[in-house]
């Protein structure tokens, strides 16, 4: 009897340790310029991983490579255990439907309303009646903190924070397992950025998401991320908790996390 009662805990523990995204020995180059070289990184189920590095260092290149938008020269990328480089079309579609992406600046379609933008993934992957799509899109709009009145607005009528939330709603359209965020708080004022960070944590907890977040925002890294991976010299220099980052003597990591801008951040007050 006791063994049966303990079984769910064991399964839960194994799920938390499950690797849902594995990048192994990946190299990406454009002509003679190598951007990523023999890079490896694992992302665990349910965590919020912050991916940080110097501007132009290849953070967004890795994200686009994971999503299949940029070709790798070598290496392996597995998502939910599927080697996407060797997967057939059906397998790729099955994986794609479990991924949600918020691109930099939101990347909303300017000629579509918020409601129609959110429905784009539904139209691409699902065959649903219009009424049902409308209902689902409105649910996502509410989920990210927008109002039903915002559904009929065009991107040009939205503030920067509203654009991010609308783009997030679109990323959540298919109830993904992994949410990719590319500089989600870029361009937001501190209050809007903090609210967005809180929203990401809430969505992770309520929807069971795994979040891969490319960011340079120190506040987001300190308040939101369970782990941080640092890109440097074309590969992952170090990965671990914020505490690990603060202890690191790697020059770039030390300058970034313990430099002048970081001194205003009180780690203890944020946990």
Backbone torsions as a table, in degrees:
resi	resn	phi	psi	omega
1	UNK	NA	-45.2	-179.8
2	UNK	-61.3	-38.1	-178.5
3	UNK	-65.2	-37.0	179.7
4	UNK	-66.6	-39.6	-178.7
5	UNK	-66.6	-30.9	-178.4
6	UNK	-80.7	-18.3	-173.7
7	UNK	-58.7	-45.0	179.4
8	UNK	-59.4	-35.9	179.2
9	UNK	-64.6	-39.9	180.0
10	UNK	-65.5	-42.1	179.4
11	UNK	-64.9	-39.9	179.9
12	UNK	-63.9	-41.8	179.4
13	UNK	-62.3	-40.0	-179.2
14	UNK	-67.9	-33.6	178.6
15	UNK	-66.8	-40.1	-179.9
16	UNK	-64.5	-31.0	-179.6
17	UNK	-88.7	-2.3	-176.8
18	UNK	-69.0	132.4	176.1
19	UNK	-85.9	115.9	-179.3
20	UNK	-97.2	-19.8	177.2
21	UNK	-137.7	123.5	-179.7
22	UNK	-129.4	117.9	175.2
23	UNK	-106.8	119.9	-174.5
24	UNK	-126.6	117.9	171.4
25	UNK	56.0	41.9	-175.0
26	UNK	-87.5	132.8	175.1
27	UNK	-121.9	132.0	178.0
28	UNK	-128.8	131.1	-179.2
29	UNK	-140.1	149.9	174.2
30	UNK	-119.0	101.6	-174.0
31	UNK	66.1	-125.1	-179.6
32	UNK	-88.5	-3.4	-176.3
33	UNK	-98.1	113.8	177.7
34	UNK	-88.7	123.1	-177.6
35	UNK	-96.6	-42.7	177.3
36	UNK	-126.3	137.7	-175.5
37	UNK	-138.0	114.8	178.8
38	UNK	51.4	46.1	-178.7
39	UNK	-86.8	136.7	176.8
40	UNK	-132.1	142.2	-178.7
41	UNK	-163.2	135.4	175.8
42	UNK	-116.0	143.7	176.7
43	UNK	-122.1	129.2	-176.4
44	UNK	-92.7	152.4	179.5
45	UNK	-60.0	132.7	173.8
46	UNK	84.0	-2.9	-179.4
47	UNK	-93.9	159.1	169.3
48	UNK	-106.2	110.4	-179.3
49	UNK	-101.5	124.7	174.8
50	UNK	-94.9	129.0	-179.4
51	UNK	-112.8	118.2	-171.0
52	UNK	-132.2	155.4	178.3
53	UNK	177.3	173.8	-178.8
54	UNK	-63.2	150.4	177.5
55	UNK	-57.9	134.2	-179.5
56	UNK	77.7	8.3	-176.9
57	UNK	-82.3	-13.1	176.4
58	UNK	117.3	12.2	-179.2
59	UNK	-60.5	-50.1	-179.2
60	UNK	-71.6	-27.6	176.8
61	UNK	-64.0	-43.3	178.1
62	UNK	-63.8	-42.7	178.6
63	UNK	-59.2	-47.0	-179.8
64	UNK	-65.8	-31.7	178.0
65	UNK	-69.7	-42.6	177.0
66	UNK	-59.7	-39.3	-177.7
67	UNK	-80.9	-4.3	178.9
68	UNK	83.0	12.5	-179.9
69	UNK	-88.1	-19.0	176.4
70	UNK	-127.8	135.4	-178.2
71	UNK	-80.1	140.2	173.7
72	UNK	-92.8	152.8	178.3
73	UNK	-83.6	-33.6	178.7
74	UNK	-160.8	170.9	179.3
75	UNK	102.4	179.2	-175.7
76	UNK	-131.1	138.1	174.1
77	UNK	-124.1	120.3	178.1
78	UNK	-115.5	129.9	176.3
79	UNK	-122.5	120.9	-174.2
80	UNK	55.6	34.7	178.2
81	UNK	82.5	-4.4	-179.3
82	UNK	-92.3	124.7	174.1
83	UNK	-74.4	100.1	-172.0
84	UNK	-68.0	-19.5	177.6
85	UNK	-73.6	-21.7	-179.0
86	UNK	-112.9	-1.0	-175.9
87	UNK	-71.7	148.9	174.1
88	UNK	-81.5	176.6	-175.1
89	UNK	-59.8	-42.2	-178.7
90	UNK	-64.1	-41.2	179.1
91	UNK	-66.5	-38.8	179.1
92	UNK	-65.1	-41.5	178.5
93	UNK	-63.6	-41.4	-179.9
94	UNK	-61.5	-39.3	177.6
95	UNK	-70.1	-46.3	-178.0
96	UNK	-57.0	-36.0	-178.1
97	UNK	-69.6	-13.9	179.4
98	UNK	-100.7	8.5	-179.5
99	UNK	-117.0	138.5	173.6
100	UNK	-122.1	139.5	-174.0
101	UNK	-131.1	129.2	170.1
102	UNK	-111.6	109.3	-178.2
103	UNK	-81.8	164.6	176.7
104	UNK	-56.3	141.5	179.6
105	UNK	64.8	8.7	176.8
106	UNK	87.7	-41.1	178.4
107	UNK	54.5	39.5	175.5
108	UNK	-75.4	151.6	176.2
109	UNK	-78.7	118.5	-172.3
110	UNK	-65.2	-27.1	-177.4
111	UNK	-86.9	-2.3	-179.3
112	UNK	-110.6	148.7	174.7
113	UNK	-72.1	171.0	176.8
114	UNK	-57.6	-46.3	179.6
115	UNK	-58.4	-45.6	-178.4
116	UNK	-68.4	-35.8	176.4
117	UNK	-60.8	-44.2	-178.9
118	UNK	-65.5	-29.1	-177.5
119	UNK	-81.2	-8.9	-178.0
120	UNK	-55.7	-50.6	178.5
121	UNK	-63.4	-33.3	178.8
122	UNK	-64.1	-42.3	-179.7
123	UNK	-68.1	-32.9	-177.4
124	UNK	-74.1	-38.5	-171.2
125	UNK	-111.3	-20.3	-173.8
126	UNK	-121.3	160.2	175.8
127	UNK	-118.9	89.2	-174.2
128	UNK	-123.1	150.3	175.0
129	UNK	-64.1	150.7	-178.1
130	UNK	-57.4	-42.6	-178.3
131	UNK	-60.0	-42.2	-179.9
132	UNK	-67.0	-40.9	177.7
133	UNK	-62.6	-39.2	177.7
134	UNK	-61.3	-44.1	-178.8
135	UNK	-64.9	-43.2	180.0
136	UNK	-65.2	-41.8	179.7
137	UNK	-63.9	-40.0	178.3
138	UNK	-65.1	-34.8	176.2
139	UNK	-63.2	-42.8	179.4
140	UNK	-66.4	-37.5	178.5
141	UNK	-61.0	-44.3	178.4
142	UNK	-67.0	-37.3	-177.3
143	UNK	-60.6	-34.8	-177.3
144	UNK	-94.7	6.3	174.8
145	UNK	89.9	14.7	173.0
146	UNK	-94.9	165.1	-179.5
147	UNK	-99.0	163.7	178.5
148	UNK	-61.6	-30.0	178.3
149	UNK	-65.2	-25.1	-179.2
150	UNK	-73.5	-16.6	-175.9
151	UNK	-59.4	-35.5	-176.0
152	UNK	-89.7	-0.6	-178.5
153	UNK	-82.0	153.1	174.4
154	UNK	-94.5	157.5	-178.9
155	UNK	-51.5	-34.8	-179.5
156	UNK	-65.5	-16.4	-179.3
157	UNK	-95.7	2.3	-175.5
158	UNK	-104.4	149.7	171.8
159	UNK	-76.2	170.7	179.8
160	UNK	-58.7	-43.1	179.2
161	UNK	-66.1	-36.6	179.2
162	UNK	-69.0	-35.9	176.9
163	UNK	-61.4	-44.1	179.0
164	UNK	-61.5	-42.2	-178.6
165	UNK	-68.5	-39.2	177.6
166	UNK	-64.7	-41.1	178.1
167	UNK	-66.1	-35.5	176.8
168	UNK	-66.3	-40.5	177.5
169	UNK	-60.1	-40.3	177.1
170	UNK	-64.8	-39.6	178.8
171	UNK	-63.7	-25.9	-178.8
172	UNK	-94.5	3.2	-171.8
173	UNK	-54.6	-38.0	-176.0
174	UNK	-102.3	17.8	-177.7
175	UNK	51.8	63.7	-174.8
176	UNK	-70.5	163.6	173.6
177	UNK	-91.8	-33.6	177.9
178	UNK	-119.8	131.9	178.0
179	UNK	-112.0	121.9	178.2
180	UNK	-101.3	126.5	-179.6
181	UNK	-121.3	122.3	-179.9
182	UNK	-106.7	103.7	-178.7
183	UNK	49.9	58.9	-172.8
184	UNK	-66.6	-26.4	-178.6
185	UNK	-101.8	5.3	179.1
186	UNK	-61.0	130.3	177.8
187	UNK	85.4	-2.6	179.5
188	UNK	-93.4	149.2	173.9
189	UNK	-71.3	161.7	-174.6
190	UNK	-54.5	-39.5	-178.5
191	UNK	-67.8	-46.1	178.6
192	UNK	-63.6	-38.5	179.1
193	UNK	-63.9	-43.3	179.5
194	UNK	-64.1	-40.2	177.9
195	UNK	-64.2	-38.3	179.4
196	UNK	-66.6	-41.5	177.6
197	UNK	-59.6	-43.2	178.8
198	UNK	-62.8	-37.9	179.5
199	UNK	-64.7	-42.0	179.4
200	UNK	-60.7	-44.6	178.9
201	UNK	-62.3	-44.5	-179.7
202	UNK	-61.4	-44.2	179.9
203	UNK	-65.9	-39.5	177.6
204	UNK	-59.4	-45.0	-175.9
205	UNK	-71.7	-39.5	-175.7
206	UNK	-82.4	-31.4	-176.4
207	UNK	-103.7	-3.7	-179.6
208	UNK	67.5	33.5	-176.8
209	UNK	-76.3	154.6	162.3
210	UNK	-105.8	133.3	-174.0
211	UNK	-121.5	126.9	175.3
212	UNK	-112.3	110.6	-171.6
213	UNK	-119.9	113.0	171.3
214	UNK	-81.4	124.6	-176.7
215	UNK	-156.7	159.0	170.1
216	UNK	-120.6	4.9	-174.9
217	UNK	-81.8	109.8	-178.3
218	UNK	-60.9	-38.9	179.0
219	UNK	-60.9	-42.8	178.5
220	UNK	-62.2	-42.3	-179.9
221	UNK	-62.5	-41.9	-177.1
222	UNK	-73.5	-39.5	-171.5
223	UNK	-93.4	-24.3	-168.6
224	UNK	-110.2	-36.9	-167.0
225	UNK	-87.3	137.0	172.8
226	UNK	-78.2	-37.1	178.0
227	UNK	-139.4	158.7	178.0
228	UNK	-130.0	138.6	172.7
229	UNK	-118.8	133.2	-176.1
230	UNK	-109.9	124.4	177.9
231	UNK	-90.8	130.0	176.8
232	UNK	-164.6	147.7	-178.3
233	UNK	54.0	35.8	173.5
234	UNK	72.8	10.1	177.7
235	UNK	-149.5	179.7	178.7
236	UNK	-79.1	115.7	-179.3
237	UNK	-73.3	-44.8	-175.7
238	UNK	-157.4	148.7	173.6
239	UNK	-141.5	146.3	-178.6
240	UNK	162.4	-164.2	179.9
241	UNK	-78.7	171.7	174.8
242	UNK	-58.6	-38.2	177.9
243	UNK	-58.6	-40.8	178.0
244	UNK	-63.8	-39.2	179.3
245	UNK	-63.6	-40.9	-177.8
246	UNK	-69.8	-23.2	179.5
247	UNK	-89.8	-14.8	-174.2
248	UNK	-67.0	141.0	175.8
249	UNK	-103.0	5.3	173.9
250	UNK	-59.2	124.2	-172.3
251	UNK	-50.7	-49.2	-177.8
252	UNK	-66.7	-42.3	-179.8
253	UNK	-63.2	-42.8	179.2
254	UNK	-63.0	-43.3	-179.3
255	UNK	-67.6	-35.7	-176.5
256	UNK	-75.3	-48.4	-174.1
257	UNK	-90.4	-17.4	-179.0
258	UNK	-126.2	16.5	179.5
259	UNK	-81.1	-168.6	-174.8
260	UNK	-60.5	-42.3	-177.4
261	UNK	-70.7	-29.1	-177.0
262	UNK	-79.2	-17.6	-174.9
263	UNK	-65.2	-21.2	-179.9
264	UNK	-79.5	-9.6	-177.1
265	UNK	-91.1	119.0	178.8
266	UNK	-96.9	106.4	-174.7
267	UNK	-61.3	-42.9	-174.8
268	UNK	-64.7	-32.7	-177.8
269	UNK	-76.7	-8.4	-176.3
270	UNK	-104.1	5.2	179.5
271	UNK	-124.1	NA	NA
